[in-house]
Amino acid sequence: MGKIIGEPKKAFITGNEAVAWACLVSGAEIMFGYPITPQNEVMHYWTRLAPKYDRRFLQTEDELSAGFTTCGAVQSGVKAFTATAGPGNVLMQEPFGMAEAMRLPLVAMIQQRGGPSSGTVIYSQQEVTLTTFGGNGEGHRIVYSTSGHQEIYDYLIKAFNVAWKYRFPVFVLGDGYQAKMREPLEMYDPEDHGIELVKPYPLIGLGGKIGEEREPSHLCNIYSMEEELYDVVMKMAAEYEAITPQLMEWEEEFCEDADILIVSHGVVARAAYDAVKALRSQGIKAAYFRPISLRPFPAQQLRDAIAKSGAKKMLVAESAYGQFERLLKQEIYGETIKIEHLFMPGVGIIDYDVIEKVKSIL
């Protein structure tokens, strides 16, 4: 595959356009999708780019089909992806669970919208629980929560590499604001940033006689015996936990000395970071911690931030009613820091909201 971008260049585009370009430079060969706001423009823009670069697109009859066709394509060695939101994410949990069971290198872009049910078509962070631990399984998946267009671009490139290297489904968790708004980013070909793309390879139709020249692939998602499933899940858990140290990602600032530690993810983290800087300028010792990978969660790093900051309180800010907080509490169980929260489900959080909440707490 030749270079697509050429010299790295600045672009001023929507998040959904950034998704399409990132998948293109990652070597994605086909997108399977079904229309749902706010991810529609991923499909629309991909269909404009695909013919120019000898890529393909199939609009399936529903989200279930989009998920399963993506599962089928990657088994044949095709670098494929899908994108969805809200109710589509719910429907895709069945194929996503299948990808987890069969260890398929599936990549999906999730642009969160408000719920429950069809909710709004605009924005939320209400698909955290669904995306991290949805499906019929144990949540052996990788989830990156992006805060803007540059990260959408960067982490989709990473998502394809991680998926094909480790054979776990990978999700990039955006939202309706990132999907629709425009902001600048640098677009580049991965090799110009020293990134070697992991080549796809077929999982089925392999040569050689099973039992003599190669082992069977065991691409299975249903088992007849309880003990058989137990062995499979335990092996999967061990392999997932072994790669966890290489997958966890996070950001932190001002954690050396703080009275309050502000924790958030995704686009809300932008407001939290601005709030922390403003509070610091006013003499209030606030610190910032942001998990980038929600699965696996950087639990030890957050525990370390709590310990070294000396903070007596933590503020969890999210555009949901505690989904991120529940995930966080599960991961740092046993910590005694007092946890306060700013829950604004389906509503954007700005720095003023965080600043006022901090002042009310302190």
Secondary structure, DSSP 8 states (H G I E B T S, - for coil): ---SS-S-EEEEEEHHHHHHHHHHHTT--EEEE---TTSHHHHHHHHHHGGGGT-EEEE-SSHHHHHHHHHHHHHTT--EEEEE-HHHHHHHHHHHHHHHHHT---EEEEEE---STT--SS--STTHHHHHH-SSS----EEEE--SHHHHHHHHHHHHHHHHHH-S-EEEEEEHHHHH-EEEEEE--GGGGT--------SSS--S-BTTTB------S--SSHHHHHHHHHHHHHHHHHHHHHH--EEEESTTS-SEEEE--TTHHHHHHHHHHHHHHTT--EEEEEESEEES--HHHHHHHHHHH--SEEEEEESSSSHHHHHHHHHTTT---EEEEEE-TTS---HHHHHHHHHHH-
